[in-house]
């Protein structure tokens, strides 16, 4: 299975708004499998197509302890939100950096599955945070956008320093 390249902040392609998938076909299903392989290889719990430079409304996630509960959301939309919760978030596109972000505590999502069938799912806890985080990617938004300018600047400097350190090795 070919692994996809994950774009890293501040790559401008991460700011691209994804377009809806017109039909769920074999090409989309193959992309889903590549995205899962890429996400698991990177030790992530969620991955949006935007992060792998494919600007379609598709995301995969698996927040289970054993990585055995894969979920696929095609053309997802949040149809209900409840409560608020602050969580520390990280991102495969912003490696090694974490920050506290406020999100809805519970969400109901409507989407299509890998077979193109519509479904609704209620999510809470880590799954609710993850779906909101990944859906932000589909809108060209990153978790760093929720930070104050000062915190965002500090995070960018840490990221640059880490890259320079990695490049020197």
C-alpha positions in Angstrom: 0.0 0.0 0.0 1.4 3.4 -1.0 1.6 5.9 1.8 0.5 9.4 1.1 2.6 12.5 2.0 1.1 14.5 4.8 1.4 18.3 4.2 2.9 20.3 7.0 2.0 23.7 8.3 2.4 26.4 7.0 2.0 24.8 3.6 -0.6 26.9 1.8 -2.4 23.9 0.3 -3.7 23.2 3.9 -5.8 26.3 3.4 -7.7 24.9 0.5 -11.4 24.3 1.0 -12.4 20.8 0.0 -15.2 20.1 -2.6 -17.9 17.5 -2.1 -17.4 14.1 -3.5 -19.9 13.5 -6.3 -20.0 9.7 -6.3 -18.4 7.1 -4.0 -16.6 4.8 -6.5 -13.6 2.5 -6.5 -11.2 5.5 -6.7 -12.6 7.0 -3.5 -12.5 3.6 -1.8 -8.9 3.1 -2.8 -8.1 6.6 -1.4 -9.8 5.7 1.9 -7.5 2.7 2.2 -4.4 4.8 1.5 -5.5 7.4 4.0 -6.0 4.7 6.7 -2.6 3.2 5.9 -1.0 6.7 6.1 -2.8 7.7 9.3 -1.9 4.4 11.1 1.7 4.7 9.9 2.0 8.2 11.3 0.3 7.1 14.6 -2.6 9.5 14.1 -6.2 9.1 15.1 -7.7 11.2 12.2 -6.7 12.3 8.7 -8.5 14.6 6.3 -8.0 14.4 2.5 -6.8 18.0 2.5 -3.8 16.9 4.6 -2.6 14.7 1.8 -3.2 17.3 -0.9 -6.5 15.9 -2.1 -9.1 18.6 -1.7 -12.3 16.5 -1.5 -14.6 16.2 1.5 -13.3 13.0 3.0 -11.9 12.0 6.3 -10.9 8.9 8.2 -10.5 8.4 11.9 -9.9 5.7 14.5 -9.8 6.8 18.1 -9.8 3.3 19.5 -7.0 2.1 21.8 -6.1 -0.8 19.5 -6.7 0.9 16.1 -9.4 -1.5 15.2 -12.5 0.8 14.9 -11.9 2.7 11.5 -14.6 5.2 10.6 -15.0 6.9 7.2 -16.9 10.1 6.7 -17.6 11.3 3.1 -19.1 14.8 2.7 -19.5 15.1 6.5 -21.6 17.8 8.1 -22.3 18.5 11.7 -26.1 18.7 12.2 -26.2 19.1 16.0 -23.8 20.4 18.7 -24.0 20.3 22.4 -21.8 21.6 25.3 -18.3 22.8 25.2 -15.0 21.2 26.2 -11.4 22.3 26.1 -8.9 19.6 25.0 -5.3 19.6 24.2 -4.9 18.9 20.4 -2.1 17.9 18.1 -2.1 17.4 14.4 -0.2 15.3 11.9 0.2 18.5 9.8 1.7 20.3 12.8 4.0 17.6 14.1 5.1 17.6 17.8 3.0 20.7 18.7 0.0 20.8 21.0 -2.4 23.4 22.2 -5.7 23.7 24.1 -8.7 24.2 21.9 -12.4 24.7 22.8 -14.8 22.5 20.8 -18.3 21.1 21.2 -18.5 18.3 23.7 -21.0 16.3 21.6 -21.8 16.3 17.9 -24.2 14.6 15.5 -22.6 14.1 12.1 -24.3 13.2 8.8 -22.2 11.7 6.1 -21.8 8.9 3.5 -19.8 5.8 4.3 -17.4 3.9 2.0 -20.3 2.3 0.2 -21.9 5.7 -0.5 -24.7 5.1 2.0 -25.9 8.0 4.2 -25.7 7.7 7.9 -25.8 9.8 11.1 -23.6 9.2 14.1 -23.5 10.8 17.6 -20.0 11.4 18.8 -18.6 12.5 22.2 -15.3 12.7 24.0 -12.2 12.2 21.8 -14.3 11.1 18.8 -16.2 14.4 18.9 -13.0 16.4 19.1 -11.4 14.4 16.3 -14.2 14.8 13.9 -14.4 18.6 14.5 -10.6 18.9 14.1 -10.7 16.9 10.8 -13.7 18.7 9.4 -11.8 22.0 10.1 -9.2 20.7 7.7 -11.8 20.3 5.0 -12.6 24.0 5.4 -8.9 25.0 5.2 -8.6 25.6 8.9 -6.1 24.3 11.4 -6.1 24.0 15.2 -3.5 26.8 15.4 -6.1 29.2 14.0 -7.9 28.9 17.4 -4.9 30.3 19.3 -4.1 33.8 20.1 -1.6 35.5 17.8 1.1 35.3 20.4 0.5 31.6 21.1 0.4 30.9 17.4 3.7 32.7 16.9 5.3 30.7 19.7 4.1 27.5 18.2 5.4 28.4 14.7 8.8 29.2 16.2 8.9 25.9 18.0 8.0 24.1 14.8 10.7 25.9 12.8 13.3 25.2 15.5 12.3 21.5 15.5 12.6 21.4 11.7 16.0 23.0 11.7 17.1 20.5 14.4 15.8 17.6 12.3 17.5 18.9 9.1 20.8 19.2 10.9 20.7 15.5 11.9 
